[in-house]
Amino acid sequence: MFHSKIAGVGHYVPDRVVTNQELTNYMETSDAWIQERTGIKERRFFEEGVDTVSGMAANASKMALEKAGIEIKEIEMIVFATLSPDYAFPGSGVLLQRILGLPGIPALDIRQQCAGFIYAVSVADQFIKSGTYKTILVVGSEIQSNIMEISDRGRNMSVIFGDGAGAVVLQQTSDPDKGILSTHIHADGTFAEELMLEHPGSKRKERFNNEMAAKGELLPVMNGQLVFKHAVQRFPEVIKEALDANRLSTADIDLLIPHQANLRIAEYIQKNLGLRDDQVFNNIQKYGNTTAASIPLALSEAFIEGRIKEGDLICMAAFGSGFVWGSALVRW
Ligand code: COA
């Protein structure tokens, strides 16, 4: 029986650092408000002509491949999670495939927003378990600074989200003591409109027009309090589901990497599960919420900082727009 291990992890962020203080130039907000409600101190914004979602993904992927000691040509499939593809269509997976020079291999885009990376890992894991492929590149990459309005009108969302990318190389292993132990994915479309970007969707006759732009209808909308309420319920639930499925307990977790939605959410999860500070990794302070990129970006930094050792039990969990949520348990 095969399963997959994380052979390497990498990340990439744009150079431009945008502090909370800088945001006060464009909207009525304060460093204190943002830090108190979200924990965020700064985030990265892309520069047009320098960074693209597929280009950032390629940079993160090259780092993951280097860490894994695997050559690009060994990749047999790309699974790409993003809510902000380079083009409305085709997806960014094919663009990453083109940049990496891998014509012919399948490239699949996953659109599960903040849970996109967990869904992507889950899909890739099934292809490896079935014996179809041995080496799969799983990527999360986002440019969100240009779908927010950096103004009073967009301030409830634009202070939270940032740009960045992360990637892992999943590789087949027959070592029963190592790798992805299980993945758990869920959705509840009841709340689809509570965190969404309606346009340019296909529902209306005109996908977008100046009137929509003037009314602010081309901006994402978020019912922040409802999202918060559901997130703090679903995160512990899906983490416990993963632990139960493997007959493990919260005490066994060496490092929890929650999707970096809001530091207050991560602190709530930590308290709810009775985890110590050293059992949880957060880097939202530096990057804000990078949606599908947040978990591999955090995983990569945790690895570089020496927070992950061979044999550690790593738990990754996410919740986001859909609502969609999920977890993955990994023996490193
Ligand atoms: N700066 C200053 N004030 C702001 C602000 C900003 N950037 N954004 C909103 N406000 C104001 C609101 O206008 C509101 O003012 P009012 O009371 O005069 O109407 C007040 O702050 C409180 O707004 P509210 O939305 O109730 O704040 P909150 O305490 O719920 O915090 C979030 C807002 C977004 C930080 C919080 O709801 C949250 O983090 N939710 C989860 C979001 C999330 O994780 N999304 C991603 C999911 S993956």
Boltz pocket constraint, residues with backbone or C-beta under 6 A from the ligand:
constraints:
  - pocket:
      binder: B
      contacts: [[A, 28], [A, 29], [A, 30], [A, 33], [A, 34], [A, 37], [A, 38], [A, 114], [A, 155], [A, 156], [A, 157], [A, 159], [A, 222], [A, 223], [A, 224], [A, 225], [A, 227], [A, 228], [A, 231], [A, 261], [A, 262], [A, 265], [A, 289], [A, 319], [A, 320], [A, 321]]
      max_distance: 6.0
